[in-house]
Amino acid sequence: MQPADRPFDILIFCDMCVDLIVSGEDVVPQFGQVEKLVGDYTIELGGSCGIFACQAARLGLKVAAVGRVGADSFGDLIRRRMAEYGIDLRYVTVDPGIKTGLGIALCQGNDRAILTYMGSINGVLPEMITDDMLASARHLHHGSYYLQHQLRSALPGIFQRAHQLGLTTSLDTNWDPDERWSGGGLEALLRYTDIFMPNEQEALRISRQTDLTSALSALRQAGPPLITIKRGEDGALVDDGKQVVRQAVARVTGGDSIGAGDSFDAGFLSAWLRSMPLAQCLDLACYCGSRVAGAVGGLQGQPDLAQVQARQTGL
């Protein structure tokens, strides 16, 4: 089956979890049995890959998720929300032997602290990834490299198989909680990655460079033909080895920025998979990221295809 005829546009290995977002003027816990009152809370689907999948589906892409959830209420929430967004769940299993992952985000002003219970976040196993599964999609995206450590060492081989089966690939490592930034096959994985999508701080750490120009040069040598860099309030850029396209963004207020980078990735890929020029891919990516950054949680601000069509022709 040729890529254009496959049932899914994107296949993604999901770090299944729920976000509990607590916000207020003072959300710093105080031990000694001290009780504090907070301003608000939100419970929503979380995880970098889950948020990415929802944004990609909202932009009209056919998305299939791979993962495991616990047989609990949080697992039910994840499956319900993904189904509402039109994500195919045939590769998502309910496993009574694990608990669904949980991220607790304590949001105060423009800053946040996060407590994470792994559980199903690390639930994707190498043996789950078959050639038939890979061949059902045009593109493979992975967005939780450092957290899904049961899958990590197998990813270079999986991405290589994806290429052999005709898929294109993209990778957003997200943050490394251990702050090691290499090892585990990342160097090999980048050789089979078509689009590398870190933020600026991740790019500097992974490349072991101190400035963005040097980081881009080092990352290009690592293999990816296309590199996007998210730079927060400084916008974003994309480098294809021949040109660097930059995009500014308007400052946003009132949100918590959870999932903004993941929606950026989905926006970029939704345009790239439609063969749009890089400048338009970056414009849509920044639009999606900014919308989410100005909202609470990873899903609330995500634009849909109709909203994108209203501001950008070509989709």
C-alpha positions as CSV (number, residue, x, y, z in Angstrom):
1,M,0.0,0.0,0.0
2,Q,1.4,3.4,-1.0
3,P,1.6,6.1,1.7
4,A,-1.1,8.2,0.0
5,D,-3.6,5.3,0.3
6,R,-3.0,4.4,3.9
7,P,-5.8,4.8,6.5
8,F,-3.8,7.1,8.8
9,D,-1.8,10.3,8.2
10,I,0.0,10.0,11.5
11,L,0.9,7.2,14.0
12,I,2.0,8.3,17.4
13,F,3.3,6.5,20.5
14,C,1.4,8.1,23.3
15,D,2.6,8.9,26.8
16,M,-0.9,8.3,28.2
17,C,-1.7,10.6,31.2
18,V,-4.1,13.1,32.7
19,D,-3.1,16.6,33.8
20,L,-4.3,18.0,37.1
21,I,-3.7,21.7,36.8
22,V,-3.8,23.7,40.0
23,S,-3.6,27.5,39.8
24,G,-3.6,30.5,42.2
25,E,-1.5,33.3,43.7
26,D,0.2,30.8,46.0
27,V,0.2,27.1,45.1
28,V,3.5,26.2,46.8
29,P,2.7,23.4,49.3
30,Q,3.8,23.8,52.9
31,F,4.5,20.7,54.9
32,G,3.6,20.4,58.6
33,Q,-0.1,19.7,57.8
34,V,-0.6,23.3,56.6
35,E,-3.7,23.7,54.5
36,K,-3.8,26.3,51.7
37,L,-6.6,27.5,49.5
38,V,-6.0,27.7,45.7
39,G,-7.8,29.6,43.0
40,D,-8.8,26.9,40.6
41,Y,-8.1,23.5,39.1
42,T,-8.6,21.7,35.8
43,I,-8.5,18.0,35.0
44,E,-7.8,17.3,31.3
45,L,-6.1,14.8,29.0
46,G,-2.3,15.4,29.2
47,G,0.9,14.0,27.9
48,S,3.0,15.6,25.0
49,C,1.9,12.9,22.5
50,G,-1.8,13.0,23.6
51,I,-2.0,16.7,23.2
52,F,-0.2,16.5,19.9
53,A,-2.6,13.8,18.7
54,C,-5.6,15.9,19.6
55,Q,-4.3,19.0,17.8
56,A,-3.4,17.0,14.7
57,A,-6.9,15.5,14.6
58,R,-8.5,18.9,15.0
59,L,-6.5,20.1,11.9
60,G,-8.1,17.3,9.8
61,L,-5.4,14.7,10.0
62,K,-6.3,11.0,10.5
63,V,-4.4,10.0,13.6
64,A,-3.9,6.6,15.3
65,A,-2.6,6.4,18.8
66,V,-0.5,3.6,20.3
67,G,-0.5,3.1,24.1
68,R,-1.8,1.6,27.3
69,V,-4.0,3.1,30.0
70,G,-5.1,1.7,33.3
71,A,-8.5,0.3,34.0
72,D,-9.4,3.4,36.0
73,S,-11.3,6.6,35.7
74,F,-8.3,8.5,34.3
75,G,-7.9,5.9,31.6
76,D,-11.5,6.3,30.8
77,L,-11.1,10.1,30.5
78,I,-8.2,9.7,28.1
79,R,-10.0,7.3,25.8
80,R,-13.2,9.4,25.9
81,R,-11.4,12.6,25.0
82,M,-9.4,11.0,22.2
83,A,-12.5,9.5,20.7
84,E,-14.2,12.9,20.9
85,Y,-11.4,14.3,18.8
86,G,-11.7,11.5,16.2
87,I,-8.4,9.7,17.1
88,D,-8.4,6.0,16.2
89,L,-7.9,3.9,19.4
90,R,-7.4,0.4,17.9
91,Y,-3.8,0.3,19.1
92,V,-4.7,1.5,22.7
93,T,-5.2,-1.2,25.3
94,V,-6.6,-1.1,28.8
95,D,-4.3,-2.8,31.2
96,P,-5.6,-3.6,34.7
97,G,-1.9,-4.1,35.8
98,I,-1.0,-0.5,35.5
99,K,-2.3,2.9,36.7
100,T,-2.9,5.7,34.3
101,G,-0.2,8.4,34.5
102,L,-0.8,11.7,36.2
103,G,0.9,15.1,35.9
104,I,0.2,17.6,38.7
105,A,1.0,21.2,37.4
106,L,1.2,23.9,40.1
107,C,0.7,27.1,38.2
108,Q,1.6,30.4,39.8
109,G,1.8,33.6,37.7
110,N,3.9,32.8,34.5
111,D,5.7,29.9,36.1
112,R,4.8,26.3,37.0
113,A,6.1,23.3,38.8
114,I,5.2,19.7,37.7
115,L,4.9,16.5,39.7
116,T,4.6,13.4,37.5
117,Y,3.5,9.9,38.3
118,M,4.7,7.7,35.4
119,G,2.3,4.7,35.3
120,S,1.0,4.4,31.7
121,I,3.2,7.3,30.4
122,N,5.9,4.6,29.9
123,G,3.4,2.0,28.7
124,V,4.5,1.5,25.1
125,L,6.7,-1.5,24.7
126,P,8.8,-2.4,21.6
127,E,7.0,-5.6,21.0
128,M,3.8,-3.7,20.5
129,I,5.1,-2.0,17.3
130,T,4.5,-4.3,14.3
131,D,5.2,-3.7,10.7
132,D,1.5,-3.8,9.9
133,M,0.9,-1.1,12.5
134,L,3.6,1.1,11.0
135,A,2.4,0.5,7.4
136,S,-1.0,1.8,8.3
137,A,0.3,5.4,8.4
138,R,2.0,7.9,6.2
139,H,4.1,9.5,9.0
140,L,5.4,8.5,12.4
141,H,5.8,11.1,15.2
142,H,7.4,10.6,18.6
143,G,7.2,13.3,21.2
144,S,8.2,11.8,24.6
145,Y,11.6,10.3,24.0
146,Y,13.0,10.7,27.5
147,L,9.9,9.6,29.5
148,Q,9.2,6.5,27.4
149,H,12.4,4.7,28.4
150,Q,11.0,1.2,27.8
151,L,10.7,2.1,24.2
152,R,13.8,4.3,23.9
153,S,16.6,1.8,22.9
154,A,14.3,0.3,20.2
155,L,13.4,3.6,18.6
156,P,16.3,3.8,16.1
157,G,15.3,0.4,14.7
158,I,11.6,1.3,14.7
159,F,12.3,4.6,12.8
160,Q,14.5,2.7,10.3
161,R,11.7,0.2,9.7
162,A,9.3,3.1,9.3
163,H,11.5,4.5,6.5
164,Q,11.8,1.1,4.8
165,L,8.0,0.9,4.9
166,G,7.7,4.3,3.2
167,L,6.8,6.5,6.2
168,T,8.4,9.9,7.0
169,T,9.4,10.5,10.6
170,S,9.6,13.3,13.2
171,L,10.9,13.6,16.7
172,D,10.4,16.0,19.6
173,T,12.4,14.7,22.6
174,N,10.9,17.1,25.1
175,W,12.8,17.6,28.4
176,D,15.2,15.1,29.9
177,P,14.3,14.8,33.7
178,D,17.8,13.2,34.2
179,E,19.5,16.1,32.3
180,R,21.8,13.7,30.5
181,W,20.6,14.6,27.0
182,S,22.3,11.8,25.1
183,G,22.8,8.1,25.1
184,G,20.1,5.5,24.8
185,G,20.4,5.6,21.0
186,L,19.5,9.3,20.4
187,E,22.4,9.8,18.0
188,A,21.3,6.8,16.0
189,L,17.7,7.8,16.1
190,L,18.4,11.2,14.6
191,R,19.9,9.5,11.5
192,Y,16.4,8.2,10.8
193,T,14.5,11.4,11.7
194,D,13.2,13.6,8.9
195,I,12.1,16.5,11.1
196,F,13.7,17.2,14.5
197,M,11.5,19.5,16.6
198,P,13.1,20.5,20.0
199,N,12.8,23.8,21.8
200,E,15.8,26.1,22.0
201,Q,17.0,24.9,25.4
202,E,16.6,21.3,24.4
203,A,18.5,21.9,21.2
204,L,21.4,23.6,23.1
205,R,21.7,20.7,25.6
206,I,21.4,17.9,23.1
207,S,24.0,19.5,20.7
208,R,26.3,20.5,23.7
209,Q,26.5,24.0,22.2
210,T,26.2,27.4,23.9
211,D,24.5,29.3,21.0
212,L,21.7,28.6,18.6
213,T,23.8,28.9,15.4
214,S,26.3,26.4,16.6
215,A,23.5,24.1,17.8
216,L,21.8,24.1,14.4
217,S,25.1,23.3,12.7
218,A,25.7,20.4,15.0
219,L,22.2,19.0,14.7
220,R,22.3,19.2,10.9
221,Q,25.4,17.0,11.0
222,A,23.5,14.5,13.2
223,G,21.3,13.7,10.3
224,P,17.8,15.3,10.3
225,P,17.3,17.2,7.0
226,L,14.7,19.5,8.6
227,I,15.0,21.1,12.0
228,T,12.4,23.3,13.8
229,I,13.3,25.2,16.9
230,K,10.6,26.6,19.3
231,R,11.9,29.7,21.1
232,G,8.9,30.7,23.3
233,E,8.2,34.5,23.2
234,D,11.0,34.8,20.6
235,G,9.0,32.8,18.1
236,A,10.4,29.9,16.1
237,L,12.5,28.9,13.2
238,V,12.9,26.1,10.7
239,D,16.2,25.1,9.0
240,D,16.3,22.9,5.9
241,G,20.1,23.2,5.4
242,K,19.7,25.8,2.7
243,Q,17.7,28.5,4.4
244,V,16.6,29.4,7.9
245,V,13.0,30.7,8.1
246,R,12.0,32.7,11.2
247,Q,8.6,33.5,12.6
248,A,7.8,36.0,15.3
249,V,4.9,35.5,17.7
250,A,2.7,37.9,19.7
251,R,3.0,37.9,23.4
252,V,0.2,35.9,25.1
253,T,-1.1,36.3,28.6
254,G,-3.5,34.4,30.9
255,G,-2.5,30.9,30.0
256,D,-0.2,28.2,31.4
257,S,1.6,27.2,28.2
258,I,1.0,23.5,28.9
259,G,1.1,21.7,25.6
260,A,2.0,24.7,23.5
261,G,5.1,23.0,22.0
262,D,3.1,19.9,21.2
263,S,0.4,21.8,19.3
264,F,3.2,23.7,17.5
265,D,4.5,20.3,16.3
266,A,1.1,19.2,15.1
267,G,0.5,22.5,13.3
268,F,3.8,22.3,11.5
269,L,3.2,18.7,10.4
270,S,-0.4,19.2,9.4
271,A,0.9,21.8,6.8
272,W,4.1,19.9,5.9
273,L,2.2,16.7,5.1
274,R,0.1,18.8,2.8
275,S,3.3,19.9,1.0
276,M,2.9,23.6,2.0
277,P,5.9,25.9,1.9
278,L,8.1,26.0,5.0
279,A,7.1,29.6,5.8
280,Q,3.4,28.6,5.9
281,C,4.2,25.4,7.9
282,L,6.0,27.6,10.5
283,D,3.2,30.2,10.5
284,L,0.5,27.6,11.3
285,A,2.8,26.0,13.9
286,C,3.2,29.3,15.7
287,Y,-0.5,30.0,15.5
288,C,-1.4,26.7,17.1
289,G,1.3,27.1,19.8
290,S,0.3,30.6,20.7
291,R,-3.4,29.7,20.9
292,V,-2.6,26.9,23.4
293,A,-0.1,29.0,25.4
294,G,-2.8,31.6,26.1
295,A,-5.2,29.0,27.5
296,V,-5.4,26.6,30.4
297,G,-4.4,23.1,29.8
298,G,-3.2,21.5,26.6
299,L,-6.5,21.2,24.7
300,Q,-8.6,24.3,25.4
301,G,-6.9,26.7,23.0
302,Q,-6.3,24.3,20.1
303,P,-7.7,25.7,16.8
304,D,-9.6,23.5,14.5
305,L,-9.4,23.2,10.7
306,A,-12.2,25.8,10.1
307,Q,-10.4,28.4,12.2
308,V,-7.2,27.7,10.4
309,Q,-8.9,28.0,7.0
310,A,-10.3,31.3,8.0
311,R,-6.8,32.8,8.4
312,Q,-4.7,30.8,6.0
313,T,-5.4,29.6,2.5
314,G,-4.0,26.4,1.1
315,L,-5.3,23.8,3.6
